[in-house]
């Protein structure tokens, strides 16, 4: 059982780039990780992976969850892409 758990953790850790947003990620670090991963995502795909929702992304916590604007302070390149694809962001 312990061997199976260790193997599962090892496999998940090996593909962490494709798993999406990590708890410690900022919006900028998440977008850069997703767009620079082995399977490089376009800005819209990366933004959809990284964007948080009201209600802390917990089903049922908010009746009508809304996307929280991406916090792109200090990342003018990502701000330009957010404007290009019409994503709400804070600068």
C-alpha contacts under 8 A as a table, 3 or more apart, distances in Angstrom:
res1	aa1	res2	aa2	distance
1	X	4	X	5.14
1	X	5	X	6.29
2	X	5	X	5.06
2	X	6	X	6.15
3	X	6	X	5.11
3	X	7	X	6.13
4	X	7	X	5.09
4	X	8	X	6.16
5	X	8	X	5.12
5	X	9	X	6.20
6	X	9	X	5.16
6	X	10	X	6.08
7	X	10	X	5.00
7	X	11	X	6.14
8	X	11	X	5.14
8	X	12	X	6.20
9	X	12	X	5.16
9	X	13	X	6.05
10	X	13	X	5.12
10	X	14	X	6.13
11	X	14	X	5.10
11	X	15	X	6.76
12	X	15	X	5.54
12	X	16	X	6.21
13	X	16	X	5.14
15	X	18	X	5.80
15	X	19	X	6.88
16	X	19	X	5.16
16	X	20	X	7.63
17	X	20	X	6.84
17	X	33	X	6.72
17	X	34	X	6.63
17	X	37	X	5.64
17	X	38	X	7.39
18	X	34	X	7.14
18	X	37	X	7.11
18	X	39	X	7.31
20	X	30	X	7.61
20	X	34	X	7.15
20	X	49	X	5.80
20	X	50	X	6.70
21	X	25	X	6.41
21	X	30	X	5.81
21	X	49	X	6.72
21	X	50	X	5.40
22	X	25	X	5.29
22	X	30	X	7.53
25	X	28	X	7.82
25	X	29	X	5.69
25	X	30	X	5.49
26	X	29	X	5.20
26	X	30	X	6.00
26	X	71	X	7.84
27	X	30	X	5.21
27	X	31	X	6.14
27	X	50	X	6.41
27	X	51	X	7.15
27	X	70	X	6.05
27	X	71	X	5.81
27	X	72	X	6.76
28	X	31	X	5.21
28	X	32	X	6.15
28	X	71	X	7.12
28	X	72	X	5.90
28	X	75	X	7.20
28	X	78	X	7.80
29	X	32	X	5.15
29	X	33	X	6.03
30	X	33	X	5.12
30	X	34	X	6.11
30	X	46	X	7.95
30	X	50	X	5.92
31	X	34	X	5.18
31	X	35	X	5.99
31	X	43	X	7.62
31	X	46	X	5.65
31	X	47	X	6.44
31	X	50	X	6.41
32	X	35	X	5.21
32	X	36	X	5.84
33	X	36	X	5.18
33	X	37	X	5.79
34	X	37	X	5.26
34	X	39	X	7.99
34	X	40	X	6.33
34	X	41	X	5.95
34	X	46	X	5.52
35	X	39	X	7.95
35	X	40	X	4.73
35	X	41	X	4.75
35	X	42	X	6.29
35	X	43	X	6.88
35	X	46	X	6.26
36	X	39	X	7.71
36	X	40	X	5.30
36	X	41	X	7.51
37	X	40	X	4.86
37	X	41	X	7.47
41	X	44	X	7.93
41	X	45	X	5.75
41	X	46	X	5.60
42	X	45	X	5.34
42	X	46	X	6.08
43	X	46	X	5.08
43	X	47	X	5.86
43	X	81	X	6.90
43	X	82	X	7.79
44	X	47	X	5.06
44	X	48	X	6.11
44	X	85	X	6.99
45	X	48	X	5.17
45	X	49	X	6.27
46	X	49	X	5.01
46	X	50	X	6.08
47	X	50	X	5.04
47	X	51	X	5.55
48	X	51	X	5.52
51	X	67	X	6.70
51	X	68	X	6.81
51	X	69	X	7.59
51	X	70	X	6.40
52	X	56	X	7.12
52	X	57	X	6.57
52	X	67	X	5.99
52	X	68	X	5.65
52	X	70	X	7.99
53	X	56	X	5.99
53	X	57	X	5.33
53	X	65	X	5.95
53	X	66	X	5.41
53	X	67	X	4.37
53	X	68	X	5.34
54	X	57	X	6.54
54	X	62	X	6.76
54	X	65	X	5.08
54	X	66	X	5.39
54	X	67	X	6.32
54	X	68	X	6.32
55	X	58	X	5.94
55	X	59	X	7.84
55	X	61	X	5.16
55	X	62	X	4.78
55	X	65	X	6.26
56	X	61	X	7.66
57	X	61	X	7.96
58	X	61	X	5.59
58	X	62	X	7.76
59	X	62	X	7.33
60	X	63	X	6.36
62	X	65	X	5.37
68	X	88	X	7.93
69	X	87	X	7.53
69	X	88	X	4.78
69	X	89	X	4.39
69	X	90	X	6.28
70	X	87	X	7.86
70	X	88	X	6.39
70	X	89	X	4.31
70	X	90	X	6.06
71	X	89	X	5.69
71	X	90	X	4.83
71	X	91	X	6.56
72	X	75	X	5.52
72	X	76	X	7.57
72	X	78	X	6.73
72	X	79	X	6.18
72	X	89	X	6.32
72	X	90	X	5.79
72	X	91	X	5.43
73	X	76	X	7.59
73	X	90	X	6.53
73	X	91	X	4.32
74	X	91	X	7.26
75	X	78	X	5.46
75	X	79	X	6.28
76	X	79	X	4.84
76	X	80	X	6.15
77	X	80	X	5.25
77	X	81	X	6.54
78	X	81	X	5.05
78	X	82	X	6.09
79	X	82	X	4.97
79	X	83	X	6.21
79	X	89	X	7.34
79	X	91	X	7.46
80	X	83	X	5.14
80	X	84	X	6.15
81	X	84	X	4.87
81	X	85	X	6.17
82	X	85	X	5.29
82	X	86	X	5.73
82	X	87	X	4.82
82	X	88	X	6.98
82	X	89	X	7.07
83	X	86	X	4.90
83	X	87	X	6.19
83	X	88	X	7.81
84	X	87	X	7.95
